[in-house]
Amino acid sequence: MEELNIKKVPSGLEPLALAEELVRLLYEKQASDILLYHVTDTTVITDYEIICTGRASTHINALADELDFRTEDAVRIEGRDGGSWVLLDFGCVIVHIFARDAREFYKLERLLPEEAAVDISALTAPSAT
């Protein structure tokens, strides 16, 4: 039987490095509309926030499961049973995985300063995976 070679995200990464790895994982698993914000100057809760969209409740849960499985740093996971918004708290990075309608309803992006957006185009380019 062939052994799976699954790359785990190393524990103890700096906040930006962890955020970038999480963005890459979300992109690999086909999350859409991925945004990364550096919010250290906005909140004391976390350093980075990631917002993305899943296609359906099963995809949202699969994205959350993948992040949880591939990392060792998740402190808390909320909303798995709801199907429209799952939050993963990594301490220095918070990930919001939304269903499209929930994302449009909550409009979390409007609460974050535009200048806090981090360019992730290099992380989500087809050759980045």
LINBEL-V438359 format. One record per pair of residues at least 6 apart in sequence whose ideal C-beta (glycine too) atoms are under 8 Angstrom apart, sorted by sequence separation. I is the first residue (numbers start at 0). GAP is how many residues later the second one is. D is the distance in whole Angstrom. If there is no record, write none. Layout:
I:GAP:D, I:GAP:D
This chain:
53:6:4, 67:6:5, 78:6:5, 79:6:6, 87:6:7, 121:6:6, 26:7:6, 38:7:6, 39:7:5, 66:7:7, 78:7:4, 86:7:7, 87:7:4, 12:8:7, 25:8:6, 38:8:7, 53:8:8, 77:8:7, 78:8:6, 86:8:7, 97:8:7, 8:9:7, 37:9:7, 38:9:7, 53:9:5, 67:9:6, 76:9:7, 77:9:5, 86:9:6, 87:9:7, 37:10:6, 38:10:5, 76:10:7, 85:10:8, 86:10:8, 97:10:8, 22:11:6, 36:11:7, 51:11:7, 75:11:8, 76:11:5, 77:11:8, 84:11:7, 85:11:5, 8:12:5, 35:12:6, 36:12:5, 75:12:8, 76:12:7, 84:12:7, 95:12:6, 8:13:8, 22:13:6, 35:13:8, 36:13:8, 63:13:6, 75:13:4, 84:13:5, 35:14:5, 36:14:8, 73:14:6, 74:14:5, 83:14:7, 84:14:7, 34:15:7, 73:15:7, 74:15:6, 83:15:4, 8:16:7, 19:16:8, 33:16:7, 34:16:5, 63:16:6, 73:16:6, 74:16:5, 82:16:7, 18:17:6, 33:17:7, 34:17:7, 72:17:5, 83:17:7, 84:17:5, 32:18:8, 33:18:4, 72:18:7, 83:18:4, 84:18:8, 32:19:6, 60:19:6, 70:19:7, 31:20:7, 32:20:5, 67:20:7, 30:21:4, 31:21:5, 66:21:6, 84:21:7, 15:22:8, 30:22:7, 31:22:8, 60:22:7, 63:22:4, 30:23:6, 31:23:8, 59:23:7, 62:23:8, 25:24:7, 59:24:7, 63:24:6, 29:25:8, 59:25:8, 60:25:7, 25:26:5, 56:26:3, 59:26:6, 22:27:6, 56:27:7, 18:28:8, 21:28:6, 66:28:6, 18:29:4, 29:29:8, 17:30:8, 15:31:8, 18:31:6, 14:32:4, 15:32:7, 30:32:6, 14:33:6, 28:33:7, 63:33:6, 28:34:6, 62:34:5, 25:37:6, 28:37:5, 59:37:5, 59:38:7, 59:39:6, 24:41:6, 25:41:7, 24:42:6, 56:42:7, 45:43:8, 49:43:7, 51:43:8, 53:43:5, 55:43:7, 47:44:7, 48:44:7, 49:44:7, 51:44:7, 52:44:8, 53:44:7, 21:45:6, 24:45:6, 45:45:7, 46:45:5, 47:45:5, 48:45:5, 49:45:5, 50:45:5, 51:45:6, 52:45:5, 53:45:6, 45:46:6, 46:46:7, 47:46:7, 48:46:8, 49:46:7, 51:46:7, 52:46:7, 45:47:6, 48:47:7, 50:47:7, 52:47:6, 45:48:5, 21:49:7, 44:49:7, 20:50:8, 52:50:5, 50:52:7, 17:53:8, 17:55:7, 50:57:6, 50:58:6, 10:60:8, 12:60:8, 8:61:5, 10:61:4, 11:61:8, 7:62:6, 8:62:5, 10:62:6, 6:63:7, 7:63:7, 8:63:7, 48:63:7, 5:64:7, 7:64:7, 8:64:8, 30:66:7, 21:68:7, 25:69:8, 32:70:8, 41:70:7, 47:70:8, 21:71:6, 25:71:8, 41:71:6, 17:72:6, 18:73:8, 21:73:6, 38:73:6, 17:74:6, 18:74:5, 34:74:6, 41:74:6, 17:75:5, 36:75:5, 40:75:7, 36:76:8, 14:77:4, 38:77:6, 14:78:6, 37:78:5, 36:79:5, 36:80:6, 37:80:5, 35:81:7, 36:81:7, 34:82:7, 35:82:4, 35:84:5, 34:85:8, 33:86:7, 33:90:6, 26:96:7, 22:97:5, 26:97:5, 18:99:8, 23:99:5, 19:100:8, 22:100:5, 23:100:8, 22:101:7, 26:101:7, 27:101:5, 26:102:7, 19:103:6, 23:104:7, 23:105:7
